[in-house]
Amino acid sequence: MSVPATAARTQHKTVEVDGLEIFYREGGHRANPAVLLLHGFPTSSFMFRNLIPALADEFHLVAPDYPAYGHSSFPAKHDFDYTFERFYEIVLGFVDAVGLDTFSLYIQDYGAPIGLRLASRHPERVQALIVQNGNAYMDGFTPMWEPLFAFAENRNPETEAPVRGFLTYEAVKWLWTHGMRDPKSVPPEAWTLDAHNLDRIGNRDIQLDIFYDYRLNLPEYEMFQQYFRVHQPPTLITWGKDDEVFGADGAEAYKRDLPNAEVHLLETGHFALEDDLELIADKMRRFLRENGDTSRPTG
């Protein structure tokens, strides 16, 4: 797709939220309908580096990094509560700080429990959902989660050992390349940047705290599902069906409470934008034209 260079240019900025510097990528004119892009593990707003310029001619796209991810502040674990509830609070403060009153919401992986807290607690602000490999139901948890659930149920050195394996360079590379139609098209800086961030002193212990806190997302699912049932947000699902983190059943489950959701199971993996940028961007453009008018309140 062809986008004028001036519209496609991504800005790289920071804003202060609760005393932390939150880095974000921004593209498009602020007068256009807004889209908030929330990344997953183990990456950052880097995962949206190509999507932002692909849509910036028509939409205003904003993608923050959470604390300890990407280029945002990296407070020590004794100085910051590394929980999904706290990440939600930071994202809520972020959208207020950058002046996003209403927006559509793109969620992937960790972005799902963070973003769906925001949507379910502030439904008037969220115009539409775009979901990529992020659960809101128990469906779709793959066997890969067995050691993570064991760790969440009983945190000790024995259950921690296999979970630390998810924080290695090899595991990060696997997340970026497994299930991809063309793994060689994924730039190596994708996983080397993430691995570099994990290598910062103390970050693996922080990531273990976040893994452990994931268990507290599960009781929130009923609230998310209630939000779906009551508010029926327009929903586009573009899901890498060969992802071994969040399986395709997780995508289909949304139809239980959102019967009008548009579901596309793509032949790719966890980071579907690497294989299917043009396809996802085209579907988003059409979907957001129909549902992303920020002047239209929901619920």
Rosetta silent file (secondary structure, phi, psi, omega in degrees, C-alpha in Angstrom):
SEQUENCE: MSVPATAARTQHKTVEVDGLEIFYREGGHRANPAVLLLHGFPTSSFMFRNLIPALADEFHLVAPDYPAYGHSSFPAKHDFDYTFERFYEIVLGFVDAVGLDTFSLYIQDYGAPIGLRLASRHPERVQALIVQNGNAYMDGFTPMWEPLFAFAENRNPETEAPVRGFLTYEAVKWLWTHGMRDPKSVPPEAWTLDAHNLDRIGNRDIQLDIFYDYRLNLPEYEMFQQYFRVHQPPTLITWGKDDEVFGADGAEAYKRDLPNAEVHLLETGHFALEDDLELIADKMRRFLRENGDTSRPTG
SCORE:     score description
SCORE:     0.000 S_00000001
   1 L     0.000  146.719 -176.338    0.000    0.000    0.000 S_00000001
   2 L  -104.638  125.124  179.611    1.208    3.495   -0.793 S_00000001
   3 L  -127.798  131.924  177.797    1.190    6.136    1.928 S_00000001
   4 L   -53.500  140.363 -174.654    2.616    9.667    1.517 S_00000001
   5 H   -58.269  -37.570 -178.451    5.960    9.929    3.271 S_00000001
   6 H   -66.544  -35.300  178.514    4.833   12.847    5.425 S_00000001
   7 H   -76.704  -29.645 -174.516    1.809   10.900    6.689 S_00000001
   8 H   -81.242  -14.611 -173.649    3.776    7.701    7.149 S_00000001
   9 L   -65.931  126.813  178.363    6.503    9.220    9.324 S_00000001
  10 L   -92.627  133.835  175.108    6.426    7.797   12.871 S_00000001
  11 E   -96.085  145.969 -179.452    7.310   10.060   15.787 S_00000001
  12 E  -119.138  115.983 -167.807    9.139    8.679   18.829 S_00000001
  13 E  -134.701  169.824  169.789    8.204   10.454   22.048 S_00000001
  14 E  -134.069  153.971  175.271    8.048   10.190   25.824 S_00000001
  15 E  -142.969  147.868 -179.316    5.505   11.442   28.347 S_00000001
  16 E   -86.662  128.903  176.019    5.580   11.361   32.147 S_00000001
  17 E  -133.332  119.923  179.801    3.023    9.119   33.858 S_00000001
  18 L    50.594   40.758  177.425    3.129    8.648   37.642 S_00000001
  19 L    80.575    2.859  179.094    6.734    9.808   37.727 S_00000001
  20 E  -109.211  147.651  173.498    7.831    7.406   34.959 S_00000001
  21 E   -88.132  114.104  179.349    8.942    8.240   31.428 S_00000001
  22 E  -102.018  118.288  177.912    6.685    6.295   29.087 S_00000001
  23 E   -81.115  144.237  175.411    8.023    5.942   25.558 S_00000001
  24 E  -151.375  155.042  173.638    5.578    5.770   22.680 S_00000001
  25 E  -104.319  139.730 -176.394    5.394    5.708   18.892 S_00000001
  26 E  -140.014  135.563  176.258    2.876    7.963   17.209 S_00000001
  27 E  -141.634  152.529  177.526    1.738    8.352   13.626 S_00000001
  28 L    89.793  166.186 -176.867   -0.998   10.203   11.796 S_00000001
  29 L   -80.104  138.202 -176.431   -2.875   13.427   12.406 S_00000001
  30 L   -65.974  -17.402  178.168   -4.378   13.931   15.857 S_00000001
  31 L   -78.552  -13.065 -178.343   -7.673   15.031   14.291 S_00000001
  32 L   -83.082  161.051  175.683   -8.169   11.550   12.799 S_00000001
  33 L   -53.911  136.182 -172.765   -9.845    8.625   14.598 S_00000001
  34 E   -94.092  146.927  174.589   -7.445    7.283   17.220 S_00000001
  35 E  -131.757  122.044  176.409   -6.154    3.745   17.679 S_00000001
  36 E   -95.576  123.160 -175.280   -4.322    2.710   20.863 S_00000001
  37 E  -107.352  117.876 -177.004   -1.911   -0.179   20.192 S_00000001
  38 E  -113.999  119.377 -172.933   -0.993   -2.361   23.197 S_00000001
  39 L   -81.135  171.571  178.734    1.893   -4.777   22.807 S_00000001
  40 L  -114.527 -165.677  178.065    2.512   -8.196   24.313 S_00000001
  41 L   -89.711  143.052    0.839    5.386  -10.197   25.810 S_00000001
  42 L  -102.672   27.517 -165.887    8.354  -10.065   25.411 S_00000001
  43 L  -103.180 -145.669 -172.490    8.352   -7.100   23.095 S_00000001
  44 L  -160.129 -166.259  175.398    7.318   -3.446   22.988 S_00000001
  45 H   -60.908  -11.275  175.459    5.791   -0.908   20.628 S_00000001
  46 H   -54.379  -31.802 -178.257    8.446   -2.164   18.193 S_00000001
  47 H   -63.814  -18.741 -178.967    5.913   -4.817   17.109 S_00000001
  48 H  -102.557   12.506 -173.666    3.820   -1.986   15.598 S_00000001
  49 L   -58.781  -31.330 -179.267    6.713   -0.321   13.751 S_00000001
  50 L   -95.786  -28.807 -179.210    5.255   -1.227   10.333 S_00000001
  51 H   -68.622  -37.919 -176.892    1.539   -1.032   11.154 S_00000001
  52 H   -59.216  -54.222  179.520    1.703    2.617   12.235 S_00000001
  53 H   -66.754  -23.937  179.823    2.940    4.020    8.895 S_00000001
  54 H   -67.853  -24.423 -176.113    0.621    1.659    6.994 S_00000001
  55 H  -119.985   -0.870 -171.544   -2.451    3.369    8.511 S_00000001
  56 L   -70.844  -11.938  176.934   -1.154    6.808    9.480 S_00000001
  57 L   -71.186  -23.128 -172.702   -2.612    8.496    6.393 S_00000001
  58 L  -123.589  -18.791 -175.408   -6.139    7.983    7.747 S_00000001
  59 L  -131.401  161.259  175.698   -5.845    7.261   11.487 S_00000001
  60 E  -103.409  110.994 -172.794   -4.016    8.538   14.554 S_00000001
  61 E  -112.150  133.146 -176.832   -2.045    5.608   15.990 S_00000001
  62 E  -134.651  127.980 -175.901   -0.340    5.599   19.387 S_00000001
  63 E  -133.020  104.304  178.595    1.700    2.692   20.829 S_00000001
  64 E   -86.232  158.531  167.113    3.233    2.953   24.333 S_00000001
  65 L   -97.999  135.736  174.742    5.860    0.742   25.967 S_00000001
  66 L   -71.978  160.322  173.088    4.978   -0.529   29.461 S_00000001
  67 L   -53.854  136.265 -178.768    7.478    0.066   32.283 S_00000001
  68 L    77.407    5.558  175.782   10.478   -2.291   31.912 S_00000001
  69 L  -120.951  148.037  176.062    9.678   -2.843   28.219 S_00000001
  70 L    54.739 -125.605 -173.907   11.196   -1.144   25.198 S_00000001
  71 L  -109.018    8.845  176.622   12.355    2.381   25.932 S_00000001
  72 L   -75.750  169.092  177.932   10.118    3.247   28.886 S_00000001
  73 L   -54.066  150.723 -176.377   11.430    3.703   32.427 S_00000001
  74 L  -126.246   71.094 -179.241   12.799    0.582   34.084 S_00000001
  75 L   -68.744  148.664  176.024   12.153    0.984   37.828 S_00000001
  76 L   -62.907  154.692 -174.429   13.587   -1.606   40.201 S_00000001
  77 L   -63.396  -25.853  177.884   11.095   -4.192   41.426 S_00000001
  78 L   -81.049   -5.898  179.570   11.106   -2.722   44.944 S_00000001
  79 L  -107.159   -4.897 -176.267   10.132    0.674   43.474 S_00000001
  80 L  -150.045  140.205 -179.527    7.255   -0.429   41.243 S_00000001
  81 L   -88.152   98.193 -176.124    4.446   -2.960   41.536 S_00000001
  82 L   -80.336   82.721  178.772    4.891   -5.110   38.419 S_00000001
  83 L  -133.719  161.952  177.355    1.317   -6.325   38.048 S_00000001
  84 H   -68.018  -31.536  176.193   -1.247   -6.190   35.263 S_00000001
  85 H   -63.367  -40.936  179.629   -3.423   -3.972   37.441 S_00000001
  86 H   -70.505  -37.870  176.139   -0.560   -1.484   37.710 S_00000001
  87 H   -61.714  -41.456  175.541    0.114   -1.658   33.975 S_00000001
  88 H   -56.750  -45.381 -178.878   -3.571   -0.860   33.399 S_00000001
  89 H   -62.078  -38.976  178.643   -3.223    2.193   35.658 S_00000001
  90 H   -65.939  -43.827 -179.873   -0.151    3.337   33.712 S_00000001
  91 H   -65.146  -40.481  176.637   -1.923    2.913   30.367 S_00000001
  92 H   -61.192  -45.395  175.947   -4.966    4.793   31.669 S_00000001
  93 H   -62.527  -35.237  179.522   -2.687    7.597   32.840 S_00000001
  94 H   -64.617  -48.645 -177.609   -0.909    7.495   29.493 S_00000001
  95 H   -63.564  -34.092  175.471   -4.047    7.965   27.377 S_00000001
  96 H   -67.230  -41.669 -176.790   -5.029   10.887   29.586 S_00000001
  97 H   -65.829  -34.828 -178.662   -1.541   12.396   29.346 S_00000001
  98 L   -95.101    1.319  172.382   -1.459   12.258   25.538 S_00000001
  99 L    80.607   30.647  174.745   -5.058   13.429   25.189 S_00000001
 100 L   -90.462  105.212 -179.993   -6.808   10.341   23.823 S_00000001
 101 L   -81.911  -50.745  176.034  -10.408   10.764   24.902 S_00000001
 102 L  -131.957  151.269 -172.678  -11.934    8.002   22.757 S_00000001
 103 E  -166.457  159.202  165.173  -10.161    5.442   20.628 S_00000001
 104 E   -87.358  158.684 -169.055  -10.234    2.012   19.106 S_00000001
 105 E  -127.718  120.591  175.907   -8.089   -0.545   20.904 S_00000001
 106 E  -103.352  121.401 -175.861   -5.633   -3.038   19.372 S_00000001
 107 E  -125.861  138.372  177.009   -4.654   -5.733   21.889 S_00000001
 108 E  -143.483  134.145  173.946   -2.164   -8.593   21.657 S_00000001
 109 L    53.695 -120.782  179.498   -0.894  -11.034   24.317 S_00000001
 110 L   -57.607  -27.629  178.875   -0.288   -8.978   27.511 S_00000001
 111 H   -61.207  -23.470 -178.601   -2.124   -6.133   25.830 S_00000001
 112 H   -68.347  -56.537  179.822   -5.380   -8.103   26.160 S_00000001
 113 H   -65.999  -26.713  176.298   -5.727   -8.173   29.984 S_00000001
 114 H   -73.334  -51.908 -176.636   -4.393   -4.616   30.177 S_00000001
 115 H   -67.471  -35.556 -178.975   -6.584   -3.232   27.415 S_00000001
 116 H   -75.400  -24.168  167.485   -9.702   -5.129   28.410 S_00000001
 117 H   -60.758  -46.673 -178.806   -9.431   -3.751   31.951 S_00000001
 118 H   -62.290  -47.170 -176.490   -9.493   -0.315   30.351 S_00000001
 119 H   -66.124  -42.607 -176.227  -12.406   -1.146   28.014 S_00000001
 120 H   -73.167  -27.667  179.890  -14.560   -2.862   30.625 S_00000001
 121 H   -91.424  -20.402 -179.898  -14.036   -0.106   33.225 S_00000001
 122 L  -135.729   60.788 -173.823  -14.294    2.792   30.767 S_00000001
 123 H   -62.534  -23.610 -179.463  -16.517    1.502   27.956 S_00000001
 124 H   -68.999  -14.854 -176.782  -17.437    5.021   26.883 S_00000001
 125 H   -95.321  -17.830 -172.758  -13.863    5.589   25.728 S_00000001
 126 E  -104.582  117.556 -175.943  -13.394    2.500   23.539 S_00000001
 127 E   -83.975  -35.930 -175.571  -14.991    2.623   20.096 S_00000001
 128 E  -162.135  160.146  179.600  -13.935   -0.772   18.737 S_00000001
 129 E  -117.192  137.676  166.792  -11.627   -3.719   19.448 S_00000001
 130 E  -121.068  119.922 -172.323   -8.965   -5.302   17.260 S_00000001
 131 E  -114.968  127.553  175.524   -7.750   -8.538   18.850 S_00000001
 132 E  -130.404  104.073  173.000   -4.591  -10.408   17.838 S_00000001
 133 L    52.218   60.738  176.358   -3.664  -13.483   19.868 S_00000001
 134 L  -148.330  121.534 -171.361   -4.830  -12.294   23.270 S_00000001
 135 L   -80.515  145.738  166.903   -7.160  -14.309   25.496 S_00000001
 136 L  -130.565    9.111 -179.547  -10.328  -13.208   27.265 S_00000001
 137 L  -140.994  163.440  176.905  -11.523  -16.809   27.864 S_00000001
 138 L   -72.503  -19.944  175.705   -9.936  -19.973   29.187 S_00000001
 139 L   -60.157  142.818  172.820  -10.211  -21.415   25.680 S_00000001
 140 L    95.238   -7.236  173.192   -6.985  -21.325   23.724 S_00000001
 141 E   -72.216  122.446 -174.138   -4.447  -21.862   26.501 S_00000001
 142 L   -89.515  171.527  176.394   -2.003  -24.318   24.966 S_00000001
 143 H   -57.746  -21.447  177.575    0.144  -27.004   26.668 S_00000001
 144 H   -57.908  -24.600 -177.329    2.919  -24.419   26.787 S_00000001
 145 H   -79.535  -11.576 -175.258    1.031  -22.864   29.723 S_00000001
 146 H   -55.097  -49.318  177.816    1.285  -25.941   31.962 S_00000001
 147 H   -66.641  -30.423  178.192    4.556  -24.864   33.666 S_00000001
 148 H   -68.329  -41.508  177.684    3.269  -21.290   33.943 S_00000001
 149 H   -68.442  -36.350  176.675    0.071  -22.409   35.649 S_00000001
 150 H   -63.675  -40.543  177.301    2.063  -24.716   37.942 S_00000001
 151 H   -63.794  -42.248 -179.659    4.279  -21.761   38.859 S_00000001
 152 H   -66.656  -33.714 -178.320    1.204  -19.572   39.495 S_00000001
 153 H   -75.365  -34.606 -176.198   -0.374  -22.213   41.719 S_00000001
 154 L  -151.534   90.849 -176.857    2.719  -22.841   43.823 S_00000001
 155 L   -77.913  117.619  177.933    5.655  -20.483   43.382 S_00000001
 156 L  -158.612  170.548 -177.354    8.881  -22.112   44.508 S_00000001
 157 H   -57.766  -33.440 -178.830   12.343  -22.805   43.060 S_00000001
 158 H   -68.441  -43.928 -179.887   11.194  -26.102   41.526 S_00000001
 159 H   -77.509  -22.018 -179.697    8.248  -24.576   39.615 S_00000001
 160 H   -73.628  -33.294 -173.111   10.267  -21.470   38.747 S_00000001
 161 H   -54.164  -52.243 -179.471   13.051  -23.332   36.937 S_00000001
 162 H   -67.367  -27.874 -179.340   11.114  -24.272   33.758 S_00000001
 163 H   -70.405  -34.719  176.090    9.455  -20.842   33.645 S_00000001
 164 H   -59.207  -24.364  178.318   12.852  -19.130   33.554 S_00000001
 165 H   -62.555  -22.875  178.228   13.323  -20.991   30.285 S_00000001
 166 H   -75.673   -6.467 -175.216   10.832  -18.618   28.664 S_00000001
 167 H  -107.119   14.838  179.617   13.228  -15.734   29.329 S_00000001
 168 L   -90.113  162.442  175.724   16.180  -17.005   27.288 S_00000001
 169 H   -57.061  -42.700 -178.229   17.426  -15.678   23.964 S_00000001
 170 H   -63.635  -40.261 -179.762   16.378  -18.940   22.299 S_00000001
 171 H   -66.991  -40.218  179.648   12.832  -18.701   23.686 S_00000001
 172 H   -65.142  -43.459  177.234   12.438  -15.098   22.546 S_00000001
 173 H   -61.081  -41.461  178.671   13.638  -15.980   19.048 S_00000001
 174 H   -59.502  -43.403  179.994   11.189  -18.920   19.013 S_00000001
 175 H   -59.450  -38.627 -178.082    8.275  -16.620   19.902 S_00000001
 176 H   -76.603  -26.619 -170.489    9.086  -14.372   16.964 S_00000001
 177 H  -113.946  -23.649 -175.783    9.644  -17.114   14.404 S_00000001
 178 L   -68.108  135.074  178.654    7.634  -20.214   15.356 S_00000001
 179 L    82.183   -3.426 -179.831    4.534  -20.750   13.255 S_00000001
 180 L   -76.129  143.467  175.077    5.532  -18.097   10.737 S_00000001
 181 L   -65.788  -35.867 -176.587    5.063  -18.872    7.051 S_00000001
 182 L  -134.639   77.822 -176.897    8.368  -17.160    6.327 S_00000001
 183 H   -56.813  -29.285 -178.105   10.533  -17.048    9.460 S_00000001
 184 H   -70.846  -11.307  177.686   13.436  -15.581    7.472 S_00000001
 185 H   -83.475  -12.396  178.657   11.375  -12.446    6.841 S_00000001
 186 L   -78.984  122.156 -177.360   11.378  -11.590   10.556 S_00000001
 187 L   -67.204  135.972 -177.612   14.268   -9.169   11.151 S_00000001
 188 L   -60.843  -22.769  177.876   16.740  -10.514   13.715 S_00000001
 189 H   -65.213  -19.357  178.542   16.663   -7.211   15.590 S_00000001
 190 H   -58.709  -52.841 -178.576   13.132   -8.159   16.658 S_00000001
 191 H   -84.213  -27.919  179.473   14.312  -10.857   19.036 S_00000001
 192 H   -70.043  -35.368  175.672   17.760   -9.419   19.741 S_00000001
 193 H   -64.210  -44.249  179.654   16.202   -6.155   20.996 S_00000001
 194 H   -65.008  -42.928  179.249   13.824   -8.072   23.248 S_00000001
 195 H   -64.138  -38.368  177.243   16.598  -10.331   24.512 S_00000001
 196 H   -60.247  -43.454  178.881   18.771   -7.271   25.169 S_00000001
 197 H   -63.781  -39.563  177.839   16.000   -5.753   27.294 S_00000001
 198 H   -64.789  -27.174 -178.024   15.637   -9.002   29.242 S_00000001
 199 L   -74.744  -10.605  178.769   19.386   -8.943   29.884 S_00000001
 200 L   -62.849  142.677 -174.067   19.149   -5.742   31.921 S_00000001
 201 L   -56.491  125.083  177.166   20.048   -6.359   35.546 S_00000001
 202 L    88.894   -8.582 -172.806   17.037   -7.521   37.514 S_00000001
 203 H   -72.755  -33.606  179.216   14.667   -7.757   34.560 S_00000001
 204 H   -65.091  -36.696  175.885   14.297  -11.529   34.560 S_00000001
 205 H   -65.948  -36.841  175.774   13.198  -11.417   38.189 S_00000001
 206 H   -63.621  -44.169 -179.611   10.703   -8.704   37.247 S_00000001
 207 H   -63.752  -34.012  175.661    9.384  -10.848   34.394 S_00000001
 208 H   -64.473  -39.194  176.259    8.923  -13.749   36.806 S_00000001
 209 H   -61.991  -38.836  179.776    6.798  -11.488   39.012 S_00000001
 210 H   -68.948  -42.627  174.474    4.699  -10.597   35.960 S_00000001
 211 H   -55.272  -45.835 -177.444    4.343  -14.278   35.013 S_00000001
 212 H   -64.626  -36.978 -179.131    3.195  -14.993   38.560 S_00000001
 213 H   -71.966  -18.230 -177.478    0.709  -12.125   38.478 S_00000001
 214 H   -55.880  -28.649 -179.289   -0.866  -13.435   35.255 S_00000001
 215 H   -57.978  -28.172 -177.722   -3.003  -15.736   37.408 S_00000001
 216 H   -79.532   -6.894  172.195   -4.921  -12.660   38.589 S_00000001
 217 H   -73.887  -31.303 -172.528   -6.046  -11.932   35.040 S_00000001
 218 H   -62.971  -42.111  176.227   -8.194  -15.056   34.973 S_00000001
 219 H   -64.889  -18.549  178.709  -10.768  -13.853   37.538 S_00000001
 220 H   -76.762  -15.774 -174.109  -11.094  -10.680   35.433 S_00000001
 221 H   -58.837  -37.192 -179.852  -12.353  -12.670   32.435 S_00000001
 222 H   -62.838  -37.688  177.096  -15.944  -12.633   33.689 S_00000001
 223 H   -65.553  -41.573  178.295  -15.820   -8.835   33.832 S_00000001
 224 H   -62.024  -45.023 -177.152  -14.426   -8.725   30.293 S_00000001
 225 H   -67.166  -35.420  175.175  -17.140  -11.082   29.058 S_00000001
 226 H   -63.479  -41.162  175.316  -19.831   -9.051   30.815 S_00000001
 227 H   -58.800  -44.739  178.230  -18.503   -5.975   29.029 S_00000001
 228 H   -59.081  -48.165 -174.765  -18.781   -7.819   25.710 S_00000001
 229 H   -63.915  -41.140 -174.343  -22.346   -8.933   26.409 S_00000001
 230 H   -79.016  -45.052 -170.402  -23.592   -5.550   27.582 S_00000001
 231 H   -97.585  -18.794  178.744  -21.756   -3.161   25.262 S_00000001
 232 L    45.598   56.588  179.418  -21.241   -5.325   22.150 S_00000001
 233 L   -64.043  137.916  172.908  -18.171   -3.393   20.990 S_00000001
 234 L   -55.489  132.423 -171.380  -17.468   -3.823   17.268 S_00000001
 235 E  -135.534  127.936  172.720  -14.687   -6.402   17.170 S_00000001
 236 E  -113.173  125.983  179.875  -12.197   -7.475   14.521 S_00000001
 237 E  -116.454  117.954  175.749  -10.094  -10.558   15.343 S_00000001
 238 E  -121.184  102.831 -163.303   -6.972  -11.257   13.259 S_00000001
 239 E  -123.725  126.600  174.049   -5.329  -14.239   14.950 S_00000001
 240 E   -71.100  107.946 -171.765   -2.269  -16.254   14.058 S_00000001
 241 L   -74.327  -13.571  179.610   -3.746  -19.753   14.232 S_00000001
 242 L   -97.860   13.535  174.469   -0.336  -21.466   14.432 S_00000001
 243 L   -68.602  128.741  176.743    0.587  -19.628   17.646 S_00000001
 244 L   -97.554   13.130  172.651    1.554  -22.119   20.365 S_00000001
 245 L   -99.435  -56.949  176.919    1.012  -19.523   23.108 S_00000001
 246 E  -119.688  105.495 -175.662   -2.609  -18.563   22.456 S_00000001
 247 L   -72.761  168.692 -174.834   -4.330  -21.157   20.291 S_00000001
 248 L   -62.495  -25.515  177.345   -7.080  -20.552   17.764 S_00000001
 249 H   -59.239  -29.064  178.078   -9.794  -21.646   20.218 S_00000001
 250 H   -65.719  -32.171  177.063   -9.120  -18.397   22.036 S_00000001
 251 H   -71.258  -47.537 -177.514  -10.172  -16.448   18.953 S_00000001
 252 H   -63.191  -28.601 -176.731  -13.359  -18.432   18.384 S_00000001
 253 H   -62.363  -29.864 -179.924  -14.357  -18.006   22.050 S_00000001
 254 H   -58.996  -29.557 -178.196  -15.028  -14.296   21.544 S_00000001
 255 H   -65.122  -18.395 -179.607  -17.999  -15.230   19.350 S_00000001
 256 H   -59.799  -42.261 -178.566  -19.697  -16.632   22.446 S_00000001
 257 L  -110.696  -12.537  178.981  -20.468  -13.131   23.719 S_00000001
 258 L  -125.022   73.970 -173.775  -19.772  -11.129   20.553 S_00000001
 259 L   -61.496  -20.822  179.929  -21.761  -12.965   17.862 S_00000001
 260 L   -94.205    4.144  178.995  -21.091  -10.189   15.345 S_00000001
 261 L   -61.444  142.111  178.283  -17.318  -10.279   15.815 S_00000001
 262 E   -96.403  115.835 -173.208  -15.371  -10.644   12.583 S_00000001
 263 E  -113.873  127.240  175.190  -12.862  -13.496   13.006 S_00000001
 264 E  -125.562  114.209  175.457   -9.939  -14.209   10.682 S_00000001
 265 E   -92.656  115.744 -172.323   -7.657  -17.147   11.502 S_00000001
 266 E  -101.843  147.676 -179.372   -4.399  -16.475    9.700 S_00000001
 267 L   -81.638   72.306 -179.708   -1.727  -18.978    8.718 S_00000001
 268 L  -158.232 -172.649 -172.372    0.935  -17.471   10.912 S_00000001
 269 L  -109.833 -147.954 -172.397    2.206  -17.401   14.483 S_00000001
 270 L   -62.252  -38.774 -178.761    2.293  -15.241   17.611 S_00000001
 271 L  -105.172   72.933 -172.140    3.479  -12.099   15.817 S_00000001
 272 H   -59.880  -27.128 -178.809    1.007  -12.144   12.943 S_00000001
 273 H   -64.271  -22.051 -179.534    1.961   -8.659   11.748 S_00000001
 274 H   -70.289  -36.883  178.088    5.305  -10.001   10.555 S_00000001
 275 H   -89.365  -35.769 -165.011    3.650  -12.286    7.981 S_00000001
 276 H  -126.200   39.847  179.318    0.384  -10.469    7.353 S_00000001
 277 H   -55.871  -52.244 -174.541    0.946   -6.737    7.736 S_00000001
 278 H   -64.231  -43.447 -179.262   -0.822   -5.774    4.500 S_00000001
 279 H   -62.597  -48.057 -178.713   -3.772   -8.106    5.081 S_00000001
 280 H   -65.243  -42.523  179.791   -4.296   -6.961    8.694 S_00000001
 281 H   -62.653  -40.352  179.006   -3.845   -3.289    7.790 S_00000001
 282 H   -65.061  -42.820  179.155   -6.377   -3.566    4.965 S_00000001
 283 H   -66.747  -38.864  177.082   -8.932   -5.275    7.213 S_00000001
 284 H   -63.867  -42.266 -178.233   -8.333   -2.695    9.938 S_00000001
 285 H   -59.385  -49.289  179.630   -8.752    0.181    7.502 S_00000001
 286 H   -64.612  -44.268 -179.061  -12.125   -1.072    6.296 S_00000001
 287 H   -63.487  -44.389 -177.628  -13.239   -2.039    9.835 S_00000001
 288 H   -71.825  -30.295  173.740  -12.184    1.273   11.379 S_00000001
 289 H   -60.905  -35.770 -178.224  -13.873    3.250    8.627 S_00000001
 290 H   -83.685  -30.461 -168.429  -17.081    1.512    9.627 S_00000001
 291 H  -128.652   -4.901 -171.150  -16.595    1.435   13.412 S_00000001
 292 L  -102.560   21.348  178.908  -13.791    3.759   14.502 S_00000001
 293 L   -70.100  112.354 -174.915  -15.546    7.127   14.420 S_00000001
 294 L   -71.499   -7.106  175.579  -14.406    8.744   17.665 S_00000001
 295 L   -84.928   -6.329 -175.383  -17.483   10.951   17.711 S_00000001
 296 L   -99.790  110.948  177.643  -19.708    7.916   18.227 S_00000001
 297 L   -70.756  152.355  176.733  -20.140    6.895   21.893 S_00000001
 298 L  -106.092  166.177  171.916  -20.517    3.219   22.743 S_00000001
 299 L    66.524    0.000    0.000  -22.697    1.414   25.251 S_00000001
